[in-house]
Amino acid sequence: EAGVAQSPRYKIIEKRQSVAFWCNPISGHATLYWYQQILGQGPKLLIQFQNNGVVDDSQLPKDRFSAERLKGVDSTLKIQPAKLEDSAVYLCASSLTDMISSTDTQYFGPGTRLTVL
Amino acid sequence: SQQGEEDPQALSIQEGENATMNCSYKTSINNLQWYRQNSGRGLVHLILIRSNEREKHSGRLRVTLDTSKKSSSLLITASRAADTASYFCATDPLGYSTLTFGKGTMLLVSP
């Protein structure tokens, strides 16, 4: 079974530039998550989709971050404009059910390492 | 802010020894999960323990949960070099459906 795919794996940009990340979850998984992981810390949830609707985006800095999940499958996360403190690994994860239940196992992609200069 | 906090921050042991990591959290939870992260395989789910459970086993892993102390421990027995990774606890606070991760424990297992 194919895992969660993310691209690109690495991205280097200058501050104030824009960047977009792409995620393809495991086939059939209803719930998709975007996390931000700053070096030395654990992942922090940015946004959670259930099918193509947003369940939780309370920690998403909406003045610069946006995310969408088209047709309840692939998702993109965008940062515009980027700041130095956005340097982090951006992780995408998916889980099977469309029930709001944290007992679902989350399957993580390899992440995109973003460096903002 | 992060709900869980792992202790120690870093742990170095020899192959064959046991490794114990602890997690403390602040609010009541539905369940607690442990994840492992290394450069080769990314972040991987290890085990989930529900709030009404006290102990759970999976292979060489043993997890305990003490809800009165708001703490959990992860024991890895007979460690191997391949266990070298960062280990995170993740909690599901009551009333929320999303996971909150701690800062992790870095485990180094030397051959």
Interface residues (C-beta under 8 A of the other chain):
Chain A: Y33 G40 Q41 G42 P43 K44 L45 Q48 V55 D56 L91 A93 I100 S101 S102 T103 T105 Q106 Y107 F108 G109 P110 G111
Chain B: Q2 G4 N30 N31 Q33 G42 L43 V44 H45 L48 R50 F88 A90 D92 Y96 S97 T98 L99 T100 F101 G102 K103 G104
